[in-house]
Amino acid sequence: MDADTESEGGALAWQADSLCAQTDPEAFFPEKGGSTRDAKKICSSCEVRAQCLEYALENDERFGIWGGLSERERRKLRRRA
């Protein structure tokens, strides 16, 4: 367990159940212009997708695929909220 998980009383415990934790992280942080298809496919069947997206939105994650959405998609979602 990392320090973030401990310090937040297990608030990040969902990460242990994430499919991306069992996958090459490079897929979730593609180079500019790279494909996000593989990462989004993995996210689509992940049990903790909602928690992941919530975390990314609350922490203003600016890079990578979180909860099945790219940074651009999360930015659009924030604007609509």
N, C-alpha and C positions, 0 to 999 in steps of 0.2 A: 504494500500500500504506500502511495507516495504522500508527501507532506500536505499537498492540496486536499487530498481525500480526508486525511486525518483532521486537518485544521477546520474543515467545513463540516465536521460531524458526519461524514459519509455522503455529503451532498453530491459528490462525483462518483459514487459507487456504481452508477449506471455504466460508467466507462468500461468496467470489467466485463460487462455483458455485451459490449458493442462488437459487431462483426468486424469493424475496421481494426480493432485491436489484434485481430488474428490475420490481418492482411498487410501487404506491403504499403506502408504509409505514403510512398511516392504517388500512389494512385489518387490519393486524396488531396495532394498538393502538386498538381501538374504545372509544368512550365507554362508561361504565358502562351496562349494559343493552343495548348495541348488539350487532349480529349478528357472530358469528365465523365464519359459514358460508363466506364467500368466502376468508378466510385459510386455513381448514382444508382447503378444496378445493385451493388452490394447494399447500399442504404435502403433501397426499396423493400428489402426483406429483413431488415434489422428490427429487433424487438424494441430497441431503445431510441429509435429515430426521433420521436417527439421530444424526449429529454435532451437529446443531442442538439436539436434545432433550438430549443428553448435556451440552452446554455450558450449557444453561439449568438443568439439575439441579445441576451442579457449581458454578455461580455464583449459585444461588438467585435466579434472575430472577423478579421478583414481578409484572411487568406484561407484557402482550402474549401473542401466540400464538407459541410456540417449538416446533419439532418437531411441529407439528400439535395441540398441547395448550394449553389455557388455563392460567392460573395455578392455578385451582381443581383442574383435572385433574392438574397436576404435583404439587400438594400431596398429593392422594390417592395418587398413584403413590409419592411419597416415604414416606408412612406405611406402605404395603404392603411396602416394601423392608426 
